[in-house]
Amino acid sequence: MRLVLNIIWFVFAGFWMALGYAFAALICFILIITIPFGIASLRIAAFALFPFGKTVVVRPDAGLGAGIGNVIWFVLCGWWLALGHLITGVILCVTIIGIPLGLASFKLIPVSLLPLGRDIVNVDGSQAFGSRI
């Protein structure tokens, strides 16, 4: 079932959202000092391509640096990427078939707002890494 949902997601939303993350990564790479944010953006882009079967967990070793980085990320990229997920999720939830896809889009909002200090793991192995978001 995950495979079918991932394929449908890729066609209707995943590809476009991954392009948004790739654009955010490009901006971060151009600014040079924000290269770590670009790497985080590309990591989330891979998650945005195929979100079913994966989840986001909080890293227990994340500290103050991740918090400061999340504030900078929010200002540079996070708010408009989260807005894209919100709009996409609402549009997908208009039809009954699109509701699971819309919920997957809503699942990506927290990691698009605050990506640092979090890991993307398979659902089966999420208990080994920490608490779910």
N, C-alpha and C positions, 0 to 999 in steps of 0.2 A: 504494500500500500504506500510506503514511503517513496518508492521509486516513481509511482504514478503521480503522487502529489508533487514531488520534486520536478518532474517533467512539465506538468501543467503550470506550476509556479514559475519555472524558468521562462516559459513562453509568455505568460501574461504579466509578470512583474519582476522576476529575478534578474533577467538580463538588463532591464532598464535601471534597476536599483544598483546593480553592480557597476554600471556605467557611471552613475552618480558618485559612487565611492571611488572609482578610478579617477574621476575628475578631481575629487577632493584630494586624493593622493598626489596627483600631478601638481596641484597648487602647493601642497606641503613640500614636495620635492623641490619646487622652484624656489621656495623661501629658505632653503638649505637648513636653517636652524630647526625647522619643524619636520625633518626627515623621519624621526621616530613616529610622528603622527601619520605620516604617509604610509609607513609600514603597517601601522594599526589599521589604517583605512583599507589597505589591500587585504589584510586578514579578514576584516568584516565583509569585504566584497565577496570573498570566497564563501562566507557564511550566507550572504544574501543570495548567492546563486542557487544553493541547495540547502534550505534551512530545516527541512523535515528530517528528523533523526538526530539532530544536534541541539545542544542547549548551551547557555552561557553560565559559567560558574565564577564566583568571586575567588580571586587568588588570595590566600591567607597572608602571603608575604608582601602584598602591596602596601605601600606606606604613603607618606606625605608627598613624595615625588609624583605618584600616580594621581593624587588628589589635585595637585597644582596643574599637572598635565591635563587632567580632565577639564579644568576651568578654561585653560587655553584652547583645548579642542572644542569645547562648547561654543566659544566665541567665534572661532575660525570656521568650523565645519559642522559641528554637532546639531545645531538647531535646525539648519535647513535640510540635513539628511533625515532627521527625525520627522520634520514636517512632510517630507516626501513619503516616508513610511505611513504617516497618519493619513494623508490624502489617498495613497494607494490602498490602504486597508479599508477605508470607508467606501471607496469605489468598488472594491472586490466584494464587500459584504452586501452589496445591493442584491445580488442573486443568491439563491440557496446553495448552489454549487460553489460559489466563490467564498462562502463564509470561512471554511478552513484556511483558504489562502489569505483572507483578510486578517484572520487571527495570527497567522505566521508573520504577516507584515507588522502587526502590533507587537509581536514578540521581539522584533528587531529594534524597536524604539529605544529601550533602555541601553542597549549596547551601542547604538548610534549616538546617544547623548553622552555617555560616559564610558568609553571603551577601555581605558587604561586600568589595570588592576583586575582584569577579567580574562578568562580563557574560554575558548569555544571548544567543546568536547562532544563526543558522541553521547547520546542519551544513556546508553548502556554503561558507560564508564564515568558518569557524572558524579556518583557518590564518592568516588575515590579522590576527587579533586577539591571538593568543598561544597559550599551551599549553593543552591540554584537561585537564579534571579527570576 
